[in-house]
Amino acid sequence: MAGIVLCGLITDACGSHSIVGAFMLGVVMPNEDIIKRKIVDKLDDFVAGILMPLFFLTNGLRTNARYMASKTSWMMIWMVIVVSWAAKVVSVFIVTLFYRMPPKEGLVLGLLMNTKGVLALIIINTGRNIKALNNQSYPLMVLSILAMTALIEPIISFTYKPARHIVEHKNRTIQRLETNSELKILACLHSMRNLMGTLGLLDLSHSPNQTLISVIAIHLLELSERATTGMLIVHDEYRGTGTDSSRAKTETSQIVSAFENFGQIYEGMTIQTMTVVSPYTTMHMDICSLAEDKCVNLIVLPFHRELKPDGKIGDGDPNFTEVNENVFINAPCSVGLLIDRGIGSKRFDSQNISAKFAGQIAMVFIGGPDDREALAYAWKMAAGHVQVHLTVARFLPAKDPMKSNLENKIPNEVDREKQIDDDYIEELKLKTSMNNIVWINFVDKIVNSGDETLAALKAMGDGFALYVIGRRKGEESLVTSGLSDWGCCPELGTLGDTLGSSNFAWQSSILIVQQYISNDGNDDTSEDSCLVARDRE
């Protein structure tokens, strides 16, 4: 504060206004200087919480709208507002035409040039203080600034729709990928706690001899009150202010560094790191938009609840819960939710006897599109990776599921799903046999109820580093009957909730997969296109 006063006195003594000195003090401050960060951290709450409201209150008290209306006709007021608008809109529009920009974008750019902020109010207040503006002109200028700024957003929202070009994107799911096609994964992280689990999953997904993997790793940060509005995607590091932002910046740097080092280890894997800063209420929209723009096959989300030392599921952040649920609903591709119980540390601890255990994967197959997608991912993990051993356990009902009252589908649909399941499993068995992949095993387990399914899962035990299962939320069958009665996380699906809450798999990580379903309600079995936002050339 003393520096602001001193700089103001210096510029005032030089014949300029004192506000110029305060402005120059802010300009000369280095962007990354620790002194600047400390000053902002100490004064931000005081300025934003006390000084700014008082400043706006003073502006309102000095604006005598009644006096202005009595001395100035409304025609003149509207003329001032329209002329103020038109001057910038027309001039910017002409310049954009000269540079061959689309007319609509030129119009929008001209409108945006009319937005006014605090600096405009400071300038007209300075003019009022030195009596350059009187009680008639001052409120007229305040009113014009208010009108111009308030009307811009609705006008642009109504008139300007960003162009979206149709880009062919057939592979919204892993099931549709060819064996040697590139697998595109969007990995989301909230903090460093999610790092090792995500890297462990990517390590399992990397097939040295077959699959090319493209990974977009994004660090999700909440948009703070002092940050600018909107979504920011930063490719190197998040630059912010204050203690919280400094901590976030350090965490982001560690995540970026870890992914860069990870990408250098594996041949055929490309990694791009980003930081997404947005409110929790719209964070899922940013994730889905990025997934659509990059045409990814799978979004990997971290589990939204804390895990206790014994592996049990504890409480979680309701904001993360809402983000994950919204991504499941709106995702343009398949989604995987990772419950990490040390898969990363087990994979990378080569000196530990758990290294062999870290390559054991179990895929529990009951049926339906989610299970087929989970099986496709698990099979792709193991097919080109000798050190990854996959056990596919298919649970089949002893009774005819068409006669079960628990099936919430009509018999024709049950028949269709069962036939698709059979065909897909036979296809993978044939591929496994033809390629002599002896480390992938298929086993069938016949059960009569959910209790027998639970007993079979207990028999499989804790000998797997990772369980890959379908989400199957809202689906009930004879195989899972009764399992949903004692769960605590219905958002995981019946089987995911059972494994996540169990005592017998407390050391095993769990990946819960939901297959992308097109707008017509069918799974991704037909060619389609995705709308991807592209910049105009």
N, C-alpha and C positions, 0 to 999 in steps of 0.2 A: 504493500500500500504506500509506503514511503517513496518507493521508486516511481510509482505512478504520479504521486504529488510532485516529486522533484522534476520529472520529465515534463509535466504540465506547466510548472513554473518556468522552465527553461524555454519552452516553445512560446509561452505567453510573453516572456521578456524579449524574444526575438521578433515579436509582432504577429505571430500566428496564434491560433486558438489553442487553448490548453488540451483540448481533446486530441489534437494531433500528436502531442507528446505521449499520451497514454497509448495511442495507436502504434507509434513508432517503437515503444518499449515492447509491445507484443510482437512486432515484426522481427526485431533483432534477436529475440529469444530462439536458441537452437531448438530444432524440432524434437530431438531425442535427449536434450539436456536434463540431467537429474534435478537441477534447480527448478526448471520449468514444471516438471512433473510434481514436485513437492508443493510449489506455489498453487498449481491448479488443484491439487488434492486438498489443500488447506482452505482455499477460498471458494471452491466450486459450490459447495452447499450454501455458503453465505451469500454468494452472488445470485445463484439460481433461486434460492428460497426466500431471500429478503430483498436484495437490491432490485432484481428484475421486476417482481410484483409491485414494488413501490414506484419504479420507473413507469410501468404501464398505468398504474393508478394516477400518477401525476399527469400523464398524457391525457387520460380521460377527464380529469378535473379541469385541465386547461382548454379542453375542446368544448366550446360553448356552441353547440349545434343550433340552439334556439336563436341565438344572436345572428349566426350565419344565415339561417333561413329567413330571418326578418330583413336582412340587408342584401341578400342575393336570391335571385329567382332560381327555381328548381331547374329551369331550362339551362341556365348558366352552369349549375352544378353538374348536371349530366353532360354538358358539353365539355367541361374540364375533364371529367372521367373518361369520356369517349376519346377525346383528343390525346390524352395521356396514353391510353391503350394503343390507339391507332398509330401513333408516331413510331413506337418500337416495332409493332407487328408489321407494318408496311415496310419499314426500312430493312428489318431482318428478312422478311419474305422476298424482297428484291435481291438481296445478297445471296440467299439460298438458290434462287432461280439462276443467278449468274454462275453458281458452282454446280448447277444441274442436279440439285437435290429434289426429291419428290415434293410437289406443292403442299401436300398435307403435312409433311414433316417440317417444311419451312414455316407453315402457319403455327404448328405446335411450338416450335423453337421461339417464334416471336412472342407467343403467349407466355412461355416460361421466362422470357426476359423481363416481363412485367412483375414478377414476384418481388416483393419487398420484405425486408427483414428489420432487425433492430437498428442497423446502421442508418436506414432511411429515417426512422423516427428520431434518432440522435441528431441527424443533420437539421431536420426541420425544427427540433427543439432548440438547437443552437441558434437558428435563425430567429426564433421567437424571443430568445434571451437577449439578442443584440438588437431587437425591435425591427429586424428586417421583414418580419411577418407580423401582421396585426391580428385582431380578434376575428377578422373576416376571412383572411387568406389561410391562417393556420388551421382552423378546423376543416376548411375545404380540402387542404392537402392531406390531412389525416383521414378524412372520409374517402378520398380518392385512393389512397394506399390500401385502406381496409377493403374497399370494393374490388379493386384489382386483384388483390391477393386471395380474397374469399371466392371469387368466381372462376379462377383459373382451373382449379382441380376438377370441379364438375364439368366444365366445358371440355377439358382434355379427355376426361373419362368417357364422355358421351361421343366425342368426335373421332378420337384417335384409338384405333385398334392395331396393336403391333402385328405386323405380317407374320403369318405362320405358314411355312411351306411344308407340304407333305413329303416326308422322307421315308423311304421303304425301310421298315423295321419288322422283319418277320420273326426274329428270334427274341420274343419277349420272355421266354422261359428257357430253362436249361434242357428240358426234355426235347425241344425242337433242334437243339444244336447238333451238328455233325460231330463225329468223334474228334477230329482235328481242328475244329473251328475255335476261334478265339472266344474265351469266356470273359465277359465284362462284368466286373463286380464294383458296386458302390458301397464302400465300407464307412459306416458312420461311427464317430467316437464323441462321447461327451467329455471325457477326461482321460488322464493317464491310466486310470484303472481299467479302461477298456482296451488298452494298447496290446498287451501280451496275448490276450485271448484272440483278438482280431488277427494278429500276426501268426499265431498258431494255426488258426483256421486257413489262412492263406497258404501257409506252408504245406498243410495237408492237401490243399486244392491244386498245388503246383505239380504237374506231371512232367518229369524231366524229358520224356521222350515223345510226348504227344501234345498236351494242351498249351496253347498260348494264353496268357492271362493279362488282361488290362485292368488295373485297379485304380479307382478314383477314391482316395481317402479324404474324408472331410471331417474337420474338427468343428463341432456344433457349439456355438457360444450364444448365450442370451443377449439380446440387444438391450444395453443399459439405457437409462434415462438420459444420460449425458451424450450418448452417441447419436449419430444422424439416423433418421428413419430409413427404412428400406432394408433390402438384403445386400450384404457385401460379401463378395467372394474374393479372397486375397490369396494369391498364388505362392507368395513367399512366406509372409508372416503377418500376424494381426498387429497393426499399429494402433495403440490406444493411449489413453491417458489415465492417470490415477493408479492407485495400488492394485485394484481389482484387475484392471486392464494389463498392468505390468505382469501380474501373476499369470493371466491368461496368455499373454505373449510368450512368457517363458515356457509354459506348458505346450503351447502350439509349436514352438521351436523344437522342443524335445520330440514331439510327435512327428514333425516333418523330418527331423534328422533320423529318427528310427526307421521311418518308411524308406527314406533314401538309401540308408545302409542296407535295409532288407532287400530293396530292389537290385542292388549291385551284386548280391549273392547269387540270385537266381537268373539263369539265362532264359530268355523267352518271356520274362515278366516285365511289363511296363507299369510304372506307378506315377500318378499325378496327385499332388496334395493340395488341398484347399482349406480355407477357413470360411465358414458360413456364419454370419452374425445376423440373427433375426429374433423376433419375439417368439416365445413358445407357442403362441396361438397360431402363428403362420409358418412355423418351422417345417411342418410336414409338407407344405406347399413348395417350399424351397428345395427340399429333398426330392420330391416327386418331379419337379421341373428339371432339376439337374439330371436325374435319372433318365428322363425323357429326352433331354438334349443330348446326352451321351449314348443313348440307345443301349442301356445296360441290360443284362439278363437277370441280375440278382442284386437286391439291396440287402445288406447285412446290418441289422440293428443291434445295439447292446441291450441286455436285459434291463428293465426299468426298476428293478427292486434290488435291495442290498442282499448279499448272501452272508449268512452267519458262518462262524468258524467251522461248524459241523456240516456245512453244505446246505442247511435248510434255508428256505426263502423267508426273508424278513420284510421290513417295511421299505417303501420306495418313494421316490419323488413323484407326486401326482402330475407334475408338468411333463416328466419323461413318459409317464404312462399314457398321457393324452397324445403326445407326439407319436409314440409307437402305434397306438390304436388308429390314429388318423392315417399314418403311412400304410398300414394294412388295408385300410378302406380305399385309399385313393391311389395306390402305387400303380405305375404303368407297366410293371413287370413283376416277376416273382419276388417274394420277400422272405428273408431268413432272420429269425430272432435267436441270438446266441446267449445262452446261459453259461458263462465261463466259470469253470471250477478248476482252473490251473492248466488248461490245455497248452497254453503258450509256454509256460515254464517247463512243462514236461517234454515238449517237443524240442526245446533248445538246450536242455540240460543233458548233453551227450555223455557226461561222466556218470550220470545217475542210472540205476538199474531200471528206472521208470521209462527210459527212452524207448524200449521195445513196447511197453504198455501204451505209450503215447501214439503208436501207430495202429492201434486196434479200434475199429469203427464198427458200430452196430446200427443197422437200419431196420426199424420195426415197421413192417408193412401191413396195413389193415385193408386199405382200398380207397379209391377215389383220386381226384386230380392232385390234391396236396401230397398224398403219399407217393404218387408217381413222380412228382417233381422232386421230392426228397430222395427217392431212389435214384433218379437220374443224376442228382448232384453227388450222392454217395458213390455211385458206380464210377462217375467221372473222376472222383478223387483217387479211387483205388486202381482204376484200369491201367494207368500209366505210371504207377508208383509202387515199386516192389516192396517198399518198406511199410506200405499202408495195407493192412489186412481188413477186409470187409466181410461181415456176416450179415446176410439179409434174412431176417426172420419174418416169414409171412404167417400171420395169424388168420386161420380159417375157421368159420363156425361149423360145428358138427351138424347142426340143424340147417335146414333150407332157409336162408335169410328171407326168401319171399314169403314164408309163412310166419315170420316173426312180427309181432305187433310193434316191436321197437324200431323197425325201419320206417323212416319218415318219407320214403320215396315210393312212388308207384312201382309195381313189379317190372314194367318195361324199362324204366330207368335203372333199376337195380341190375337187371339182366345186362343192360348196355354197359354199365360201369364195370361189372364183373368180367365181361368179355374183353373190355379195353385193358383191365388189369392183367388178365391172363395173357393176352397178346403181347403186352409190353414186357412182362416178366420173361416170357418165352424168347422174345427178341434179345433181351440182355443175356439170358442163359446161352443162347446161340453165339452171341458175340464173345462171351467169356470163354466158351469152349473152343471156338475157332482161333482165338488169339492165345490159347493155352495160358489163361490167367488163373493159375491155381490158387492164388491168395484171395479169391472171391468165392464165398460159399453161400448157397441158397438152401434154406431149411424151412420146412412147413411145420407149423404147430397148430394142432386141432384143439379148439377150446369150446366150451358150452356156455360160458358166462364171463363177466368181467372179473370175477374172483379167480377163475382159472387163468385168465390172461395175466392177472397180477402175480399169481404163483409162477407162471412161466417166465415173467420178467425177473422175478426174484432169483429164479434158477440161473438166468443169464448173469445176474449179479453185477459186481462192480469191476469186472475185468475189461471194460472198454473205456478208452479215453474220451470217446465221443459217441453220443447217440444222435442219429439223424432221423427225424420223424416228420410226418405231415401234421399240419395244424388241425385240420378237420373241425374247426370251430362250429358248434351247433349241430354236428352230425352225431347221431347215436346209432349203434348197431348192437347185435348180440354179443360181439366180441368185447365191447367196452361197456356193457350194461352195468350200471351201479358204480362205475369208477368216478363219475362226476359228483357223487354225493358227498365225498369227503375232501374234495380239492379246495385250494385256496386261491388259485389264479385261473379263473375260467377263460381269461383272454389267451391263455396258452393252448387251449383245446383240451379235450379230455385226456389224451395220452400224455401230452406235454405237462399238464398239471400233475398227473400221476407220477411221472418220473421226477419232476422237479421237487415234489413234496415227499418223495420216498426216502427211506433209510438205506435201501440196498444199493442205490446208485449215487450216493452223495459225493463220490470222488469223480464222477463222470460229467463232462460238459454235455450240453444238449443244444442241438440246432433244430429249431422248429421252423418248418418251411411252409409257406403258402404259395400255391401256384397262381399266376396271373389269370384272371377270368375276364374275358372280353365283355363289352357292353351288352352283347346279346345273351349273356349268361352262360356261354359255352367256354370250355377251357381252350387254351391256345393251340388248336389243331388245324386252323385254317390260316391262310396268308392274310395279313393285315398290314396296315401302315400306321405310323405314329406321327403325330403332329409335333414338329420340332421347331422351336423359335430360332430363326437364323437372322443374322445381320444382313442388311441390304448391301449388295456389292456396289 
